[in-house]
Amino acid sequence: VEITATSLRIGTVGDTDPIIEGTFDRKVDPNGENYSWFLIPEEVPPIMELTVDKDASEVYQTYSYGTLLWPRLFNDDIPLGEGLFEADLTD
């Protein structure tokens, strides 16, 4: 798992092709206090959960919960519809 403020790349050891690769639609804090990931290999297909913090400067400059919600994770994704996010802003 490689994460920067603007991108994410998930791959396997020894394999050059990424499983997931993309540029975030908005900035994240790769060193945030909530950053974590874990893999559940027993599931079929395997499940990976990833948690990242939104960029603090964006949070501090925002005056509305609505503008903190991300309509998509990566900049090339199709925007999601209204109401598809959890109320605690863990979109």
Secondary structure as GFF3:
##gff-version 3
##sequence-region A 1 91
A	DSSP	beta_strand	2	3	.	.	.	ID=ss1
A	DSSP	beta_strand	7	10	.	.	.	ID=ss2
A	DSSP	beta_strand	20	23	.	.	.	ID=ss3
A	DSSP	beta_strand	28	29	.	.	.	ID=ss4
A	DSSP	beta_strand	36	40	.	.	.	ID=ss5
A	DSSP	beta_strand	47	51	.	.	.	ID=ss6
A	DSSP	beta_strand	53	54	.	.	.	ID=ss7
A	DSSP	alpha_helix	56	61	.	.	.	ID=ss8
A	DSSP	alpha_helix	65	68	.	.	.	ID=ss9
###
